Amino acid sequence: MKIDILTLFPEICRAPLSESMMKRAQENKIVNLRIHNLRDWTTDKHHIVDDAPFGGGQGMVMKPEPIFAAVEDLQSKIEDRKSKIILMSPAGRRFDQTMATDLSRESHLIVICGHYEGVDHRVIERLVDLEISIGDYVLTNGAIAAVVLVDAVVRLRPGVLGHEHSAIDDSFSAGLLEGPHYTRPAEFRGWKVPEVLLSGNHAEIAKWRKEQALKRTKQNRPDLLWGAKNQDVEPQIDTD
């Protein structure tokens, strides 16, 4: 898988994506991640990437020329020129685990990081395949959001996580939050691990985990419970 990130702030992306699993994924050739400075595709001596909006208004808008030039240049180096072009924008579709899974199956992603008041809308109309937001809030720039997207996508590629089934039980993978986990010691400051987890009865453990996932989802993210109807355990759980 190849991922190209286009940003005005490469270092914001480079540091977090050079650690832990992201570092190993690159070292093991699972993903070819390249982080580019969008200013490299400008043609003026001052490397200008923004201008005032037509019609007036606050802030500046990212110009279309360097974005189109960058994307077309990167696509020209891909054999079949098939790329999924993403714009990180607070006006985009909200990112979730299903979207991350879909994107992990792509062979080439080009991620454009928005900034200022956004990008010239012709970029969205004529170039971008998908606008993505990581949440209902506004960040300083899209590079921060791009790091979140890339991490969520790359970890789903085969061989990135320590165990091939590690991502299956993640929160949101089954439409619910993940249930609680415990480790040694079995008793800490008088607080004991639930007996069922020490029983060795895998069927009861699986049932308990499903119940706890539903309970946790009801407490923290009740909006997700529409998916509980597809679970084996009914969501009518007393959380008091």
Secondary structure, DSSP 4 states (H G I P E B T S, - for coil): -EEEEEES-HHHHHTGGGSHHHHHHHHTTS-EEEEEEGGGG--STT---EEPPTT--SS-EE-HHHHHHHHHHHHHTSSS---EEEEEEEEEEEP-HHHHHHHHT-SEEEEEE--TT-B-HHHHHHT-SEEEESSSS--S-HHHHHHHHHHHHHTTSTTSSSSTTTTTTSTTTTSS-------S-SEETTEEPPGGGGS--HHHHHHHHHHHHHHHHHHH-GGGGGGGGGSSS-S-----
